[in-house]
Amino acid sequence: MESQAFYLSVDFFIVSVCAPFRGFKRVYGVVFDLWHHSVAFFNGKNYF
């Protein structure tokens, strides 16, 4: 799965973008869920 590294790097990017905000965990949870749902939708696979 060569694309796994890409998804991990995007996850890390989401963390670094959301980290400075208050309510980080809530914001990150929403963005993370949206990202993974769209990945699963477009690839027809489950990356959770």
PDB file of N, CA, C and O in Angstrom:
ATOM      1  N   MET A   1       0.846  -1.202   0.000  1.00  0.00           N
ATOM      2  CA  MET A   1       0.000   0.000   0.000  1.00  0.00           C
ATOM      3  C   MET A   1       0.879   1.249   0.000  1.00  0.00           C
ATOM      4  O   MET A   1       1.148   1.823   1.055  1.00  0.00           O
ATOM      5  N   GLU A   2       1.315   1.659  -1.158  1.00  0.00           N
ATOM      6  CA  GLU A   2       2.201   2.816  -1.237  1.00  0.00           C
ATOM      7  C   GLU A   2       1.478   4.115  -0.901  1.00  0.00           C
ATOM      8  O   GLU A   2       2.108   5.103  -0.526  1.00  0.00           O
ATOM      9  N   SER A   3       0.148   4.111  -1.038  1.00  0.00           N
ATOM     10  CA  SER A   3      -0.604   5.337  -0.772  1.00  0.00           C
ATOM     11  C   SER A   3      -0.812   5.583   0.714  1.00  0.00           C
ATOM     12  O   SER A   3      -1.241   6.665   1.113  1.00  0.00           O
ATOM     13  N   GLN A   4      -0.509   4.578   1.539  1.00  0.00           N
ATOM     14  CA  GLN A   4      -0.699   4.719   2.987  1.00  0.00           C
ATOM     15  C   GLN A   4       0.104   5.886   3.540  1.00  0.00           C
ATOM     16  O   GLN A   4      -0.381   6.623   4.399  1.00  0.00           O
ATOM     17  N   ALA A   5       1.324   6.058   3.056  1.00  0.00           N
ATOM     18  CA  ALA A   5       2.169   7.150   3.537  1.00  0.00           C
ATOM     19  C   ALA A   5       1.548   8.497   3.211  1.00  0.00           C
ATOM     20  O   ALA A   5       1.643   9.439   3.997  1.00  0.00           O
ATOM     21  N   PHE A   6       0.915   8.586   2.052  1.00  0.00           N
ATOM     22  CA  PHE A   6       0.250   9.835   1.673  1.00  0.00           C
ATOM     23  C   PHE A   6      -0.850  10.172   2.664  1.00  0.00           C
ATOM     24  O   PHE A   6      -0.949  11.313   3.116  1.00  0.00           O
ATOM     25  N   TYR A   7      -1.676   9.193   3.004  1.00  0.00           N
ATOM     26  CA  TYR A   7      -2.779   9.450   3.931  1.00  0.00           C
ATOM     27  C   TYR A   7      -2.261   9.810   5.315  1.00  0.00           C
ATOM     28  O   TYR A   7      -2.841  10.653   6.000  1.00  0.00           O
ATOM     29  N   LEU A   8      -1.174   9.174   5.726  1.00  0.00           N
ATOM     30  CA  LEU A   8      -0.599   9.511   7.020  1.00  0.00           C
ATOM     31  C   LEU A   8      -0.060  10.938   7.021  1.00  0.00           C
ATOM     32  O   LEU A   8      -0.195  11.652   8.015  1.00  0.00           O
ATOM     33  N   SER A   9       0.545  11.353   5.923  1.00  0.00           N
ATOM     34  CA  SER A   9       1.087  12.711   5.868  1.00  0.00           C
ATOM     35  C   SER A   9      -0.035  13.740   5.855  1.00  0.00           C
ATOM     36  O   SER A   9       0.106  14.815   6.438  1.00  0.00           O
ATOM     37  N   VAL A  10      -1.144  13.426   5.198  1.00  0.00           N
ATOM     38  CA  VAL A  10      -2.287  14.345   5.218  1.00  0.00           C
ATOM     39  C   VAL A  10      -2.869  14.427   6.623  1.00  0.00           C
ATOM     40  O   VAL A  10      -3.234  15.508   7.086  1.00  0.00           O
ATOM     41  N   ASP A  11      -2.955  13.284   7.302  1.00  0.00           N
ATOM     42  CA  ASP A  11      -3.415  13.291   8.693  1.00  0.00           C
ATOM     43  C   ASP A  11      -2.520  14.188   9.548  1.00  0.00           C
ATOM     44  O   ASP A  11      -3.009  14.965  10.367  1.00  0.00           O
ATOM     45  N   PHE A  12      -1.227  14.074   9.354  1.00  0.00           N
ATOM     46  CA  PHE A  12      -0.288  14.897  10.105  1.00  0.00           C
ATOM     47  C   PHE A  12      -0.482  16.375   9.776  1.00  0.00           C
ATOM     48  O   PHE A  12      -0.412  17.233  10.656  1.00  0.00           O
ATOM     49  N   PHE A  13      -0.726  16.659   8.496  1.00  0.00           N
ATOM     50  CA  PHE A  13      -0.978  18.039   8.070  1.00  0.00           C
ATOM     51  C   PHE A  13      -2.233  18.594   8.742  1.00  0.00           C
ATOM     52  O   PHE A  13      -2.243  19.737   9.200  1.00  0.00           O
ATOM     53  N   ILE A  14      -3.288  17.786   8.801  1.00  0.00           N
ATOM     54  CA  ILE A  14      -4.527  18.208   9.463  1.00  0.00           C
ATOM     55  C   ILE A  14      -4.252  18.515  10.928  1.00  0.00           C
ATOM     56  O   ILE A  14      -4.756  19.498  11.472  1.00  0.00           O
ATOM     57  N   VAL A  15      -3.447  17.662  11.565  1.00  0.00           N
ATOM     58  CA  VAL A  15      -3.120  17.891  12.973  1.00  0.00           C
ATOM     59  C   VAL A  15      -2.391  19.215  13.150  1.00  0.00           C
ATOM     60  O   VAL A  15      -2.710  19.989  14.052  1.00  0.00           O
ATOM     61  N   SER A  16      -1.405  19.476  12.283  1.00  0.00           N
ATOM     62  CA  SER A  16      -0.619  20.695  12.466  1.00  0.00           C
ATOM     63  C   SER A  16      -1.426  21.946  12.154  1.00  0.00           C
ATOM     64  O   SER A  16      -1.181  23.003  12.736  1.00  0.00           O
ATOM     65  N   VAL A  17      -2.391  21.837  11.237  1.00  0.00           N
ATOM     66  CA  VAL A  17      -3.228  22.999  10.923  1.00  0.00           C
ATOM     67  C   VAL A  17      -4.208  23.274  12.063  1.00  0.00           C
ATOM     68  O   VAL A  17      -4.448  24.428  12.418  1.00  0.00           O
ATOM     69  N   CYS A  18      -4.767  22.217  12.628  1.00  0.00           N
ATOM     70  CA  CYS A  18      -5.808  22.395  13.640  1.00  0.00           C
ATOM     71  C   CYS A  18      -5.244  22.627  15.038  1.00  0.00           C
ATOM     72  O   CYS A  18      -5.947  23.136  15.911  1.00  0.00           O
ATOM     73  N   ALA A  19      -3.980  22.257  15.259  1.00  0.00           N
ATOM     74  CA  ALA A  19      -3.424  22.271  16.601  1.00  0.00           C
ATOM     75  C   ALA A  19      -3.482  23.643  17.288  1.00  0.00           C
ATOM     76  O   ALA A  19      -3.787  23.689  18.479  1.00  0.00           O
ATOM     77  N   PRO A  20      -3.203  24.771  16.596  1.00  0.00           N
ATOM     78  CA  PRO A  20      -3.183  26.054  17.305  1.00  0.00           C
ATOM     79  C   PRO A  20      -4.561  26.522  17.781  1.00  0.00           C
ATOM     80  O   PRO A  20      -4.645  27.410  18.630  1.00  0.00           O
ATOM     81  N   PHE A  21      -5.635  25.945  17.255  1.00  0.00           N
ATOM     82  CA  PHE A  21      -6.963  26.469  17.579  1.00  0.00           C
ATOM     83  C   PHE A  21      -7.453  25.944  18.915  1.00  0.00           C
ATOM     84  O   PHE A  21      -7.094  24.847  19.344  1.00  0.00           O
ATOM     85  N   ARG A  22      -8.284  26.755  19.566  1.00  0.00           N
ATOM     86  CA  ARG A  22      -8.978  26.267  20.755  1.00  0.00           C
ATOM     87  C   ARG A  22     -10.020  25.257  20.313  1.00  0.00           C
ATOM     88  O   ARG A  22     -10.545  25.342  19.203  1.00  0.00           O
ATOM     89  N   GLY A  23     -10.318  24.310  21.173  1.00  0.00           N
ATOM     90  CA  GLY A  23     -11.225  23.239  20.789  1.00  0.00           C
ATOM     91  C   GLY A  23     -10.597  22.353  19.737  1.00  0.00           C
ATOM     92  O   GLY A  23     -11.278  21.837  18.851  1.00  0.00           O
ATOM     93  N   PHE A  24      -9.282  22.180  19.844  1.00  0.00           N
ATOM     94  CA  PHE A  24      -8.528  21.426  18.838  1.00  0.00           C
ATOM     95  C   PHE A  24      -9.105  20.034  18.602  1.00  0.00           C
ATOM     96  O   PHE A  24      -9.266  19.596  17.463  1.00  0.00           O
ATOM     97  N   LYS A  25      -9.414  19.345  19.707  1.00  0.00           N
ATOM     98  CA  LYS A  25      -9.867  17.963  19.569  1.00  0.00           C
ATOM     99  C   LYS A  25     -11.181  17.881  18.794  1.00  0.00           C
ATOM    100  O   LYS A  25     -11.374  16.987  17.970  1.00  0.00           O
ATOM    101  N   ARG A  26     -12.072  18.819  19.069  1.00  0.00           N
ATOM    102  CA  ARG A  26     -13.354  18.798  18.369  1.00  0.00           C
ATOM    103  C   ARG A  26     -13.172  19.118  16.891  1.00  0.00           C
ATOM    104  O   ARG A  26     -13.730  18.446  16.025  1.00  0.00           O
ATOM    105  N   VAL A  27     -12.381  20.156  16.615  1.00  0.00           N
ATOM    106  CA  VAL A  27     -12.142  20.549  15.221  1.00  0.00           C
ATOM    107  C   VAL A  27     -11.438  19.428  14.468  1.00  0.00           C
ATOM    108  O   VAL A  27     -11.816  19.080  13.349  1.00  0.00           O
ATOM    109  N   TYR A  28     -10.409  18.867  15.098  1.00  0.00           N
ATOM    110  CA  TYR A  28      -9.651  17.795  14.460  1.00  0.00           C
ATOM    111  C   TYR A  28     -10.540  16.585  14.203  1.00  0.00           C
ATOM    112  O   TYR A  28     -10.458  15.959  13.146  1.00  0.00           O
ATOM    113  N   GLY A  29     -11.382  16.263  15.165  1.00  0.00           N
ATOM    114  CA  GLY A  29     -12.264  15.110  14.984  1.00  0.00           C
ATOM    115  C   GLY A  29     -13.179  15.269  13.784  1.00  0.00           C
ATOM    116  O   GLY A  29     -13.379  14.325  13.019  1.00  0.00           O
ATOM    117  N   VAL A  30     -13.739  16.467  13.616  1.00  0.00           N
ATOM    118  CA  VAL A  30     -14.637  16.716  12.485  1.00  0.00           C
ATOM    119  C   VAL A  30     -13.881  16.638  11.166  1.00  0.00           C
ATOM    120  O   VAL A  30     -14.320  15.976  10.225  1.00  0.00           O
ATOM    121  N   VAL A  31     -12.730  17.326  11.107  1.00  0.00           N
ATOM    122  CA  VAL A  31     -11.947  17.341   9.865  1.00  0.00           C
ATOM    123  C   VAL A  31     -11.441  15.933   9.536  1.00  0.00           C
ATOM    124  O   VAL A  31     -11.474  15.495   8.386  1.00  0.00           O
ATOM    125  N   PHE A  32     -10.974  15.242  10.574  1.00  0.00           N
ATOM    126  CA  PHE A  32     -10.450  13.893  10.379  1.00  0.00           C
ATOM    127  C   PHE A  32     -11.529  12.967   9.846  1.00  0.00           C
ATOM    128  O   PHE A  32     -11.283  12.189   8.925  1.00  0.00           O
ATOM    129  N   ASP A  33     -12.741  13.046  10.428  1.00  0.00           N
ATOM    130  CA  ASP A  33     -13.840  12.200   9.964  1.00  0.00           C
ATOM    131  C   ASP A  33     -14.200  12.516   8.514  1.00  0.00           C
ATOM    132  O   ASP A  33     -14.397  11.609   7.706  1.00  0.00           O
ATOM    133  N   LEU A  34     -14.285  13.816   8.189  1.00  0.00           N
ATOM    134  CA  LEU A  34     -14.613  14.195   6.815  1.00  0.00           C
ATOM    135  C   LEU A  34     -13.562  13.680   5.845  1.00  0.00           C
ATOM    136  O   LEU A  34     -13.893  13.137   4.790  1.00  0.00           O
ATOM    137  N   TRP A  35     -12.300  13.850   6.203  1.00  0.00           N
ATOM    138  CA  TRP A  35     -11.204  13.408   5.334  1.00  0.00           C
ATOM    139  C   TRP A  35     -11.281  11.909   5.083  1.00  0.00           C
ATOM    140  O   TRP A  35     -11.176  11.468   3.938  1.00  0.00           O
ATOM    141  N   HIS A  36     -11.463  11.117   6.145  1.00  0.00           N
ATOM    142  CA  HIS A  36     -11.457   9.680   5.976  1.00  0.00           C
ATOM    143  C   HIS A  36     -12.714   9.181   5.281  1.00  0.00           C
ATOM    144  O   HIS A  36     -12.666   8.199   4.540  1.00  0.00           O
ATOM    145  N   HIS A  37     -13.831   9.848   5.512  1.00  0.00           N
ATOM    146  CA  HIS A  37     -15.042   9.459   4.793  1.00  0.00           C
ATOM    147  C   HIS A  37     -14.889   9.718   3.296  1.00  0.00           C
ATOM    148  O   HIS A  37     -15.317   8.907   2.476  1.00  0.00           O
ATOM    149  N   SER A  38     -14.277  10.849   2.941  1.00  0.00           N
ATOM    150  CA  SER A  38     -14.097  11.154   1.522  1.00  0.00           C
ATOM    151  C   SER A  38     -13.089  10.199   0.885  1.00  0.00           C
ATOM    152  O   SER A  38     -13.254   9.788  -0.263  1.00  0.00           O
ATOM    153  N   VAL A  39     -12.034   9.846   1.646  1.00  0.00           N
ATOM    154  CA  VAL A  39     -11.051   8.875   1.129  1.00  0.00           C
ATOM    155  C   VAL A  39     -11.740   7.541   0.867  1.00  0.00           C
ATOM    156  O   VAL A  39     -11.562   6.944  -0.195  1.00  0.00           O
ATOM    157  N   ALA A  40     -12.515   7.081   1.823  1.00  0.00           N
ATOM    158  CA  ALA A  40     -13.203   5.802   1.676  1.00  0.00           C
ATOM    159  C   ALA A  40     -14.208   5.875   0.528  1.00  0.00           C
ATOM    160  O   ALA A  40     -14.393   4.905  -0.206  1.00  0.00           O
ATOM    161  N   PHE A  41     -14.853   7.027   0.381  1.00  0.00           N
ATOM    162  CA  PHE A  41     -15.850   7.170  -0.675  1.00  0.00           C
ATOM    163  C   PHE A  41     -15.205   7.122  -2.055  1.00  0.00           C
ATOM    164  O   PHE A  41     -15.661   6.390  -2.934  1.00  0.00           O
ATOM    165  N   PHE A  42     -14.142   7.903  -2.243  1.00  0.00           N
ATOM    166  CA  PHE A  42     -13.532   8.008  -3.561  1.00  0.00           C
ATOM    167  C   PHE A  42     -12.772   6.743  -3.947  1.00  0.00           C
ATOM    168  O   PHE A  42     -12.662   6.431  -5.132  1.00  0.00           O
ATOM    169  N   ASN A  43     -12.254   6.023  -2.982  1.00  0.00           N
ATOM    170  CA  ASN A  43     -11.470   4.836  -3.291  1.00  0.00           C
ATOM    171  C   ASN A  43     -12.293   3.554  -3.186  1.00  0.00           C
ATOM    172  O   ASN A  43     -11.836   2.484  -3.588  1.00  0.00           O
ATOM    173  N   GLY A  44     -13.496   3.664  -2.650  1.00  0.00           N
ATOM    174  CA  GLY A  44     -14.298   2.475  -2.458  1.00  0.00           C
ATOM    175  C   GLY A  44     -13.687   1.527  -1.447  1.00  0.00           C
ATOM    176  O   GLY A  44     -13.991   0.334  -1.430  1.00  0.00           O
ATOM    177  N   LYS A  45     -12.809   2.080  -0.593  1.00  0.00           N
ATOM    178  CA  LYS A  45     -12.156   1.270   0.418  1.00  0.00           C
ATOM    179  C   LYS A  45     -12.290   1.949   1.771  1.00  0.00           C
ATOM    180  O   LYS A  45     -12.749   3.086   1.877  1.00  0.00           O
ATOM    181  N   ASN A  46     -11.885   1.235   2.784  1.00  0.00           N
ATOM    182  CA  ASN A  46     -11.992   1.764   4.134  1.00  0.00           C
ATOM    183  C   ASN A  46     -10.599   1.972   4.709  1.00  0.00           C
ATOM    184  O   ASN A  46      -9.859   1.008   4.910  1.00  0.00           O
ATOM    185  N   TYR A  47     -10.235   3.230   4.976  1.00  0.00           N
ATOM    186  CA  TYR A  47      -8.898   3.537   5.489  1.00  0.00           C
ATOM    187  C   TYR A  47      -8.913   3.896   6.969  1.00  0.00           C
ATOM    188  O   TYR A  47      -7.945   4.456   7.482  1.00  0.00           O
ATOM    189  N   PHE A  48      -9.982   3.584   7.644  1.00  0.00           N
ATOM    190  CA  PHE A  48     -10.076   3.946   9.058  1.00  0.00           C
ATOM    191  C   PHE A  48      -9.131   3.069   9.871  1.00  0.00           C
ATOM    192  O   PHE A  48      -9.053   3.209  11.091  1.00  0.00           O
TER     193      PHE A  48
END
